Every structure is written in structure tokens, then in C-alpha cells.
Amino acid sequence: MFRVVDTIRQKHLDWVRSILASKNWKQHRLAVEAGLSPSALNKFFNDPTDTRTLNSYSIEKIETATGVPLTVRGAPLERAQTREGGEIVQVSSGSELVAAAKEGKNGVDAWEIRARVLELAGYIPGDILVVDENATPQPGDVVVAQQFDRNGEAETIVRIFETSFLVAATMDPAYLSPILINKDIQVRGVVIASIRSRRAA
């Protein structure tokens, strides 16, 4: 079956290759100019076992450094499932706590959880999740993932990572079915911190 994630990754690879060719740059120079980790970019570019796509942070840094926009992004993390009623949406990092959690790290974004999908694990609607897209998930980690449908449309979800499944922790029956990790699921990042605003008036 056609794999959407592979197509997005290929578009990202083609974009980086075209930049390197047009500017006559090596990968290391692109990383330095964009303020990215040379080793991370090298792994993305050269490791055949790496299935990740570029995250929104890396895309924006490369676009800014080179002046070459990525005009076709497919279904990257920042554009998936931001409609009203979605489980989780990306937010700005205006909070000092979010900025502190992100300091010195590439590929770290802030997301606001909007659903009761992890309420029994201690995460409630309104909590801000700090997500590291470069971390490798381990069983029991809370992760952000993309779930692709047959049309290649992606929904961004948040679940607990287990070896073969993504699972919820909630009393809401709408989220209780485990999700099999297969070719239609791409885990995009691991929650490394959460922030809850003061609820008192």
C-alpha cells in the first residue's frame, strides 16, 4: 500500500538536495547556516533506516537561512488536526516555562491538549505539553502521533506509547480503542514536560 509518510519524507529530501545543489553547499554548512544540529541533519539525510520527516522548526530554520520555501509540505505536524474539537493543537511558545524547556534543543514544540484522552494519566484539557520530536519513544511515554487515513489526510493525536499500540487513559468511551502502530501511524514526538496554568480566579 502507498505510504504517505514516505512521500512526505521524499519531498523533504528532494527539497534539501535542491538547496544543496543550487547553493553548492555541503550538508554541514546548511546545518550551520540554519542553526541546526549537523549530526541530526546528517542522520535525516543519509540514514536509510530513518523514517522521520523534517519537523516544523527545522523547515522554518532552513527556509529562513536559504530563502528557499518548502512549497509542498504534505501533512507536516504543524498543519495536521488543528480544527476545532481536535485532540491537540500546536501553540506559540510565549510562556517562560515553555521557553525554558525548549532552550538549547532543536525540534521541541509546545502543544495544548484539548480532549480528555489522557485524563487518568494526569493530563487534562488546557495543559501545555512540551514535545521533543527527536526523542525515541519508550513504552509508557506519552507521545504525539499522526494517524493517516486512506486519502493521506493526517489527524494529530496524543496517546501513551506501548510496544505495538497507542492507548488512551480516560473514562471517555470515544477514545478507549487501542490504535495499532502500523504504516498509517507515525509517532512524531515524545512529551518531555507538561505545564498547567493556575486555575484560580
Backbone as a ProteinNet text record, in pm:
[ID]
protein_1_A
[PRIMARY]
MFRVVDTIRQKHLDWVRSILASKNWKQHRLAVEAGLSPSALNKFFNDPTDTRTLNSYSIEKIETATGVPLTVRGAPLERAQTREGGEIVQVSSGSELVAAAKEGKNGVDAWEIRARVLELAGYIPGDILVVDENATPQPGDVVVAQQFDRNGEAETIVRIFETSFLVAATMDPAYLSPILINKDIQVRGVVIASIRSRRAA
[TERTIARY]
84.6	0	88.3	42.6	112.6	130.1	249.1	275.7	294.7	202.3	203	327.1	368	483.1	607.8	627	742.5	743.2	623.7	613.8	651.8	605.3	640.4	790.2	846.7	991.1	1068.2	1022.9	1092.3	1086.7	973.2	962.2	1060.6	1073.1	1167	1311.2	1343.3	1477.9	1508.6	1411	1431	1453.1	1378.7	1392.2	1532.3	1581.5	1715.3	1820.8	1805.4	1902.9	1908.1	1791	1787.6	1856.2	1840.6	1908.4	2058.8	2104.1	2248.1	2307.4	2233.5	2284.8	2287.9	2181.6	2174.5	2274.9	2304.9	2397.7	2539.3	2554.4	2683.7	2734.5	2643.6	2674.9	2684.3	2757.8	2756.8	2650.6	2611.8	2509.8	2552	2680.9	2729.6	2709.1	2736.8	2718.7	2570.9	2482.9	2339.4	2297	2343.2	2308.8	2357.9	2482.3	2539.1	2462.6	2437	2366	2225.5	2160.7	2023.9	2016.7	2132.6	2132.8	2078.1	2099.9	2053	2170.8	2140.1	2243.6	2294.8	2425.5	2478.1	2455.8	2469.1	2452	2307.3	2211.8	2070.9	2035.5	2085.7	2059.1	2126.8	2247.1	2317.8	2241.1	2186.3	2108.4	1983.5	1913.7	1793.3	1826.5	1939.9	1973.4	2032.9	2109.7	2190.2	2152.9	2075.3	2043.4	1921.2	1938.5	1824.7	1719.3	1752.9	1654	1572.8	1610.7	1540.5	1414.6	1298	1171.6	1106.9	1174.7	1113.3	1113.5	1019.2	1020	1079.1	1108.9	1157.3	1044.2	1075.8	973.1	958.4	854.4	823.9	939	1004.9	1116.7	1228.3	1267.2	1376.6	1340.2	1217.4	1174	1184.2	1133.7	1136.1	1278.6	1367.1	1506.2	1575.4	1550.1	1612	1556.4	1425.2	1364.2	1423.8	1439.3	1493.2	1638.7	1717.6	1860.9	1888.7	1803.3	1831.8	1744.1	1629.1	1535.2	1461.3	1468.2	1401.5	1286.3	1162.2	1049.3	1018.8	968	915.6	770	741.3	608	506.9	553.1	462	507.7	435.3	476	398.1	306.5	227.5	144.1	169.3	91.4	183.7	262.5	353.7	280	351.9	291.9	212.4	266	200.4	71.3	43.7	-77.5	-182.6	-152.6	-245.9	-334.5	-461.8	-561.7	-554	-579.7	-589.2	-732.6	-825.3	-964.3	-1023.1	-1126.1	-1191	-1238.6	-1216	-1256.7	-1146	-1029.4	-919.3	-862.3	-791.2	-734	-624.3	-544.5	-425.6	-391.3	-351.1	-315.1	-182.7	-106.9	21.3	-3.3	75.5	59.4	192.8	187.5	310.5	384.1	510.9	592.9	616.2	511.2	525.9	554.2	512	533.5	682.6	723.5	863.4	899.8	804.4	831.3	853.7	771.9	790	924.6	956.8	1084.8	1201.6	1190.2	1297	1311.9	1198.3	1203	1262.8	1244.5	1293.1	1437.6	1491.5	1621.9	1731.4	1799.8	1912.4	1873.9	1744.8	1700.6	1635.9	1675.7	1608.5	1488.6	1387.2	1273.4	1186.6	1177.1	1090.5	978.7	853.5	738.9	642.2	554.4	452.6	316.1	241.2	107.6	10	-112.3	-217.6	-311.6	-332.1	-423.1	-565.9	-656.6	-792.9	-896.8	-856.2	-951.4	-916.3	-1009.1	-991.1	-917.1	-846.1	-789.9	-687.4	-622.3	-520.4	-549.8	-676.5	-711.7	-670.1	-675.5	-637.3	-485.8	-412.6	-266.2	-221.8	-319.1	-285.2	-281	-318.3	-318.5	-462.7	-496.2	-633.6	-637.7	-755.5	-766.3	-715.7	-637	-575.4	-429.5	-384.8	-243.3	-159	-41	54.9	157	174.1	269.9	391.9	509.5	634.7	682.1	691.3	713.9	848.5	930.6	1062.1	1049.3	1060.8	1045.1	1168.8	1277.9	1399.4	1414.5	1326.1	1336	1278.7	1337	1288.8	1189.3	1065.9	965.7	996.6	967.8	979.8	841.8	815.1	684.3	649.8	529.3	483.9	496.5	572.7	584.6	454.2	425.6	317.3	376.2	307.9	360.4	254.2	302.9	218.3	243	135.2	147.5	53.8	82.2	-8.1	-69.7	-201.1	-276.3	-329.8	-282.7	-319.3	-438.3	-532.9	-644	-610.4	-705.3	-678.7	-652.9	-696.7	-676.6	-547.3	-471.2	-346.4	-362.8	-483.6	-507.1	-462.8	-400.8	-347	-424.2	-446.8	-503.4	-395.9	-370.9	-270.1	-337.2	-279.9	-337.4	-231.6	-276.2	-184.2	-226.8	-131.4	-160.7	-39.6	-57.8	52.5	108.7	240.4	309.1	332.9	288.5	323.5	393.4	440.7	523.8	456.4	329.8	260.6	138	103.2	-20.5	-0.2	-89.8	-107	-237	-234	-352.2	-386.6	-514.4	-563.5	-565.6	-591.4	-608.2	-722.8	-845	-961.5	-1086	-1185.3	-1317.2	-1408.9	-1361.6	-1442.5	-1440	-1554.4	-1556.1	-1514.6	-1517.1	-1480.7	-1334.3	-1249.7	-1105.7	-1050.1	-1135.8	-1087.4	-1024	-1055.9	-1000	-850.8	-767.5	-623.8	-599.2	-493.5	-459	-333.4	-345.1	-231.3	-127.8	-2.7	104.6	141.2	104.5	131.9	177.6	169	219.4	140.3	19.9	-62.8	-42.6	46.3	75.2	220.6	242.7	380	391.3	470.7	497.2	591.9	551.4	627	704.6	673	747.3	704.2	791.4	769.5	747.7	647.2	621.9	730	803.4	912.2	878	769.8	726.4	583.8	515.3	380.8	368.2	284.8	266.8	117.9	76.7	-64.1	-76.1	-156.3	-176.1	-257.8	-238.3	-316.2	-462.4	-549.3	-690.7	-768.5	-707.1	-778.1	-804.3	-919.5	-957	-871.2
-119.4	0	124.6	228.5	355.8	414.7	454.3	507.2	657.8	730	875.4	933.4	878.5	931.6	926.2	816.3	804.2	913.6	948.2	1052	1187.5	1219.1	1345.8	1352.2	1242.9	1238.9	1261	1199.2	1214.8	1359	1425.4	1566.7	1651.4	1620.4	1694.4	1669.1	1544.1	1511.1	1582	1580.5	1645.9	1795.8	1855	1998.9	2030.7	1952.4	1975.3	1954.4	1849.4	1823.5	1939.1	1994.3	2103.9	2228.4	2251.8	2365.2	2345.6	2226.7	2199.1	2215.9	2167.6	2176.3	2320.8	2396	2533.1	2625.8	2601.8	2687.9	2630.5	2507.9	2439.9	2427.6	2389.1	2371.9	2224.1	2194.8	2062.3	2062.3	1943.9	1932.7	2006	1997.6	2061.6	2212.8	2272.4	2417.3	2454.3	2377.2	2405	2401	2300.4	2288.8	2410.3	2451.4	2566.5	2694.1	2715.5	2836.2	2842.2	2725.2	2720.7	2710.5	2691.7	2678.2	2545.8	2441.4	2307.3	2218	2105.3	2009.2	1939.3	1951.8	1881.9	1731.1	1670.4	1524.7	1484.8	1563.8	1532.1	1543	1648.6	1664.9	1555.1	1516.6	1408.1	1276.9	1249.3	1126.8	1129.1	1242.1	1253.8	1230	1283.2	1281	1148.6	1082.8	968	833	832.1	705.2	641.3	528.4	465.6	409.9	394.6	341.7	453.7	579.5	692.5	720.4	710	730.1	864.3	946.7	1073.4	1175.6	1267.9	1384.5	1501.9	1609.4	1728.8	1787.6	1833.5	1895.8	2042.9	2106.9	2245.8	2340	2315.8	2400.5	2396.1	2275.9	2260.8	2321.7	2300.4	2357.3	2509	2570.4	2716.1	2769.4	2699.7	2744.6	2735.7	2628.1	2612	2716.3	2737.3	2839.4	2976.8	3012.4	3143.4	3158	3052.6	3059.6	3062.3	2997	2981.9	3068	3111.3	3185.6	3097.6	2966.8	2871.8	2807.2	2843.7	2787.2	2643.7	2569.1	2436.2	2456.7	2452.5	2489.9	2377.5	2253.1	2140.5	2063	2078.1	2013.9	1887.2	1850.4	1731.1	1750.9	1673.2	1683.6	1689.1	1797.5	1804.3	1825	1810.7	1814.5	1941.2	2056.6	2180.9	2204.1	2129.8	2152.2	2044.9	1946.9	1837.4	1860.6	1836.7	1837.3	1961.5	2077.2	2198.9	2250	2172.6	2217.2	2213.6	2291	2295.8	2155.9	2118.9	1987	1884.1	1921	1827.2	1793.7	1682.1	1638	1729.8	1781.7	1856.5	1955.6	2076.1	2178	2241.9	2280.2	2345.1	2488.2	2533.8	2669	2740.8	2872.5	2950.8	2922.5	2953.3	2924.6	3050.6	3131.5	3256.5	3239.4	3129.5	3105.9	3094.4	3154.9	3144.1	2999.2	2924.1	2783.7	2702.5	2728.3	2658	2696.2	2824.8	2870.8	2805.7	2790.9	2727.6	2580.5	2512.2	2370.4	2350.7	2448	2436.9	2482	2556.1	2619.6	2518.6	2548.9	2465.9	2337.3	2318	2193.8	2224	2150.8	2157.3	2064.7	2100.1	2010.5	1995.9	2098.5	2094.9	2196.2	2151.5	2237.4	2225.4	2324	2324.3	2295.6	2209.4	2169.6	2179.6	2222.4	2227.3	2110.5	2034.3	1920.7	1972.7	1925.5	1975.9	1870.9	1746.9	1639	1565.3	1482.3	1409	1277.1	1264.8	1137.7	1080.7	1164.8	1117.9	1164.8	1186.7	1241	1150.2	1019.1	927.3	917.2	971.3	977	1112.7	1198.3	1326.8	1444.6	1425.2	1534.1	1573.3	1700.5	1744.9	1855.3	1877.1	1984.2	2117.2	2185.3	2311.3	2296.9	2174.9	2153.4	2176.1	2233.2	2250.7	2138.2	2066.7	1957.2	2003.4	1981.6	2013.5	1884.9	1888.4	1767.5	1773.7	1671.8	1660.2	1564.6	1618.1	1535.8	1451.6	1473.5	1395	1280.5	1272.8	1167.5	1036.2	926.3	793.5	745.3	713.2	673.9	539.4	530	406.3	370.3	241.7	203.5	284.3	338.2	420.4	570.1	609.3	750.9	804.2	929.5	999.5	1056.7	1032.4	1074.4	1149	1232	1292.1	1212.7	1178.3	1096.5	1148.6	1108.9	1137.8	1007.9	1012	897.3	933.9	862.1	892.8	808.9	871.9	796.6	755.1	694.3	642.1	751.9	872.8	984.7	1060.2	1013.8	1080.4	1197.5	1217.6	1324.4	1277.1	1366.9	1328.8	1395	1318.5	1370	1357.4	1464.5	1460.5	1417.2	1316.7	1259.7	1253.5	1234.2	1218.2	1093.3	1004.2	875.7	830	719.9	653.7	547.2	548.9	456.6	323.5	216.3	81	13.6	-108	-169.9	-175.5	-213.7	-229.4	-140.8	-67.4	9.3	148.1	238.8	365.6	355.2	390.7	372.2	501.5	515.2	629.5	595.4	697.8	678.4	771.2	722.8	808.4	727.6	797.7	737.6	765	843.2	878.4	761.5	698.3	580.9	611.7	737.3	772.5	744.1	732.9	718.2	583.6	492.5	372.9	267.6	266.9	164	186.4	84.9	99.8	115.4	184.6	209	129.6	39.3	-42.2	45.8	32.8	106.8	32.3	92.4	30.3	139	111.2	204.8	334.8	336.9	456.6	544.5	503.5	578.8	623.1	750	798	871.2	814.9	881.7	996.9	1117.4	1235.8	1298.3	1264	1324.5	1270.1	1288.2	1239.4	1359.4	1350.5	1456.3	1450.5	1560.4	1564.6	1650.6	1727	1810.1	1854.7	1891.5	1948	2067.1	2162.2	2285.6	2309.5	2339.4	2366.6	2505.8	2588.8	2722.8	2721.3	2823	2837.3	2856.5	2777	2782.2	2881.9	2925.6	3015.5	3149.6	3209.7	3339.2	3449.1
0	0	0	-69.7	-77	61.9	94.7	227.2	221.3	282.4	275.8	339.3	453.3	525.3	439.1	365.7	279.4	173.4	121.1	18.7	75.6	195.3	258.5	282.7	334.9	359.2	229.4	120.9	-6.7	-55	-34.2	-72.5	7.3	135.6	218.6	173.1	142.5	94.6	-37.3	-128.4	-258.3	-240.5	-146.5	-119.4	-68	28.7	83.1	-24.7	-103.9	-211.2	-311.4	-344.6	-442.2	-385.2	-256.1	-191.8	-196.1	-159.1	-158.7	-298.9	-399.1	-536.1	-585.6	-557.3	-609.1	-541.3	-415.7	-342.3	-336.8	-388.7	-384.1	-240.8	-151	-9.7	23.9	129.4	189.9	300.4	343.8	449	575.9	609.3	731.5	726.1	610.5	600	613.5	551.6	563.2	709.3	781.1	923.3	1001.3	975.7	1046.9	1012.6	885	841.7	901.3	913.6	964.3	1115.9	1180.9	1325.5	1373.5	1293.9	1328.4	1366	1426.6	1462.5	1336.9	1305.4	1186.9	1191.9	1310.5	1320.1	1294.4	1342	1319.3	1171.7	1105.8	963.2	883.5	923.2	855	866.6	985	1004	917.1	915.9	832.7	686.2	643.6	501.9	456.7	543.1	499.1	559.5	667.9	733.3	667.4	597.3	527.7	622.4	750	845.7	910.6	886.1	945.7	864.7	926.4	855.1	886.8	968	1007.7	894.5	901.1	814.1	892.3	822.9	891	975.2	1094.9	1178.1	1139.7	1195.4	1158.9	1193.1	1305.6	1348.3	1243.9	1201.7	1105.7	970.3	926.7	798.3	800.8	906.9	916.7	922.3	994.9	1004.4	868.5	794.2	661.9	565.7	569	482.7	509.8	637.3	674.4	631.6	650.9	619.9	470.3	391.9	248.8	159.2	210.6	127	28.9	48.8	-40.4	35.4	4	79.3	37.3	132.6	101.8	65.2	-63.2	-109.9	-95.9	-93.5	-76.3	45.4	154.8	279.1	308.1	222.4	250.1	373.2	476.2	600.3	719.6	731.8	844.7	975	1082.8	1214.9	1239.8	1198.3	1234	1158.5	1051.4	974.9	998.2	1076.1	1095.4	1216.4	1199.7	1307.4	1394.3	1334.5	1412.8	1415	1358.2	1356.4	1497.1	1516.9	1646.7	1684.8	1808.5	1853.1	1843.1	1787.6	1777.4	1914.2	1922.4	2049.7	2100.3	2007.5	2047.6	1937.3	1975.4	1876.2	1915.5	1814.5	1839.7	1885	1980	2033.4	2030	2045.6	2049.3	2179.4	2181	2298.9	2381.3	2399	2471.4	2619.6	2677.9	2819.8	2851.3	2963.4	3004.8	3036	3090.8	3122.7	2995.9	2892.4	2765	2704.4	2706.6	2651.2	2723.7	2855.7	2933.2	2895.7	2874.2	2837.5	2699.1	2611.2	2473.9	2458	2553.7	2538.2	2503.4	2394	2353.2	2282.8	2254.9	2190.6	2056.9	1953.7	1824.6	1825.6	1751.4	1734.5	1856.4	1939.3	2056.4	2036.4	2047.2	2026.5	2142.6	2153.7	2258.7	2197.6	2265	2218.5	2334.5	2304	2405.7	2386.2	2493.2	2485.2	2499.6	2412.9	2408.7	2446.2	2462.9	2487.6	2616.3	2662.9	2788.4	2766.6	2658.8	2616.5	2714.9	2795.7	2891	3033.3	3064.6	3196.2	3311.6	3293	3400.4	3417.5	3321.6	3332.6	3386	3418.1	3478.7	3384	3256.8	3159.2	3129.2	3148.8	3129.2	3024.1	2963.6	2863.6	2917.6	2835.2	2875.1	2912.3	2945.6	2976	2850.7	2870.3	2761.4	2768.9	2658.9	2651.8	2573.4	2628.6	2559.5	2492.6	2360	2280.6	2210	2232.6	2168.5	2050.6	1929.7	1809.6	1779.2	1851.5	1829.3	1929.3	2026.7	2127.9	2074.4	2117.8	2080.1	2185.7	2145.5	2245.5	2309.2	2438.3	2514.2	2567.6	2592	2646	2770.8	2771.6	2882.3	2857.6	2753.9	2721	2663.5	2690.7	2622.4	2493.5	2381.9	2252.5	2172.2	2081.5	1978.7	1851.3	1782.3	1661.5	1554.3	1431.8	1321.7	1274.1	1256	1206.2	1068.1	965.3	827.5	782.9	709.5	653.7	510.7	442.6	308.2	205.8	235	143.3	170.4	268.7	301.4	395.4	448.1	545.2	683	758.2	888.4	1001.5	1106.1	1230.3	1336.8	1409.1	1515.3	1644.8	1708.7	1829.7	1939	2061.6	2174.1	2250.4	2277.4	2340.1	2421.8	2491	2561.1	2467.2	2452	2362.4	2432.4	2369	2410.7	2293.1	2309.8	2206.8	2070.3	2065.6	1937.5	1923.6	2029.2	2027.6	2087.1	2052.6	2121.5	2200.2	2327.7	2411.9	2485.2	2515.9	2591.5	2739.7	2822	2966.1	3007.3	2991.5	3006.1	3040	3090	3111	2992	2896.1	2779.1	2679.7	2654.4	2565.8	2422	2382.1	2244.8	2214.2	2318.7	2297.6	2347	2388.6	2457.1	2366.3	2238.1	2149.4	2128.4	2152.4	2124.7	1975.5	1940.5	1799.7	1767	1672.5	1630.5	1560	1600.6	1534.7	1406.1	1292.7	1163.1	1066.4	937.2	837	830.9	888.5	887.1	1010.8	1098.8	1221.1	1218.6	1245.1	1260.4	1393.1	1483	1610.3	1581.5	1620	1583.5	1697.9	1821.9	1931.3	2065.2	2163.8	2299.7	2391.6	2476.7	2574.3	2682	2696.4	2794.4	2914.9	2905.6	3017.7	2992.5	3098.7	3084.2	3176.4	3135.9	3209.8	3227.5	3349.7	3377.7	3438.1	3374.6	3424.4	3552.7	3633.4	3756	3722.2	3783.4	3751.5	3838.7	3947.5	4039.3	3973.8	4008.9	3951.5	4012
[MASK]
+++++++++++++++++++++++++++++++++++++++++++++++++++++++++++++++++++++++++++++++++++++++++++++++++++++++++++++++++++++++++++++++++++++++++++++++++++++++++++++++++++++++++++++++++++++++++++++++++++++++++

